[in-house]
Each structure stands twice: as C-alpha cells, then as structure tokens.
Amino acid sequence: MVKKMIGNLNMQSKSTQSYIKFIKKDNVYQKINSKHVYVENSDGQKINGIATVNSSLIDGNKTTSHQVQWYHFTYDVQKHQVIQITPVSVN
C-alpha cells in the first residue's frame, strides 16, 4: 500500500524508509478526496487508461499537504484486476 502511494521508489533508500515510518506513525494517513478514471483504449481483453487521485496527507487532525497523482494502468477484463500501474509525471 505504501509503495503505491509514494510511487516507484527505491524502497531500501534512507529517504524512502524515513517517509514510510512517517506514514505508518500513529494518526498519519492519506485521505483520498476524489478519483477519476479515463479510458484510453480497449481491445475487449484489456483496458488501458489514466487514473487521477486527489489526496490529502493528514497528521492527527491537521492536513499537512494536498497531492494530485496520475497513474497509467492496464486492467485485465477477464481477471477483473489491474495488471499494471505506473505513476505518471505531469511536469
């Protein structure tokens, strides 16, 4: 779950481990405010698209940051599951 929230980072780096400890700390969580899915194409077997997630990082009762993340995904229709998801940079 944490890896999906912070993207495709080196999970062994000190900065990533520090962020994971911060996220796991009591009363710290990420609240999803809204999400949208846009379908790019489908061949009947797989659906490719873009998902946007607008979230807030909550520390105790205080919102510390807002974030909008974009993800490119592939959904397998027969398996009923996402088989690939990658964070997208919009910079």
HELIX and SHEET records of a PDB file:
HELIX    1   1 VAL A    2  ILE A    6  1                                   5    
HELIX    2   2 LYS A   14  LYS A   24  1                                  11    
SHEET    1   A 4 VAL A  28  SER A  42  0                                        
SHEET    2   A 4 LYS A  46  ASP A  59 -1                                        
SHEET    3   A 4 LYS A  62  ASP A  76 -1                                        
SHEET    4   A 4 GLN A  81  VAL A  88 -1                                        
END                                                                             
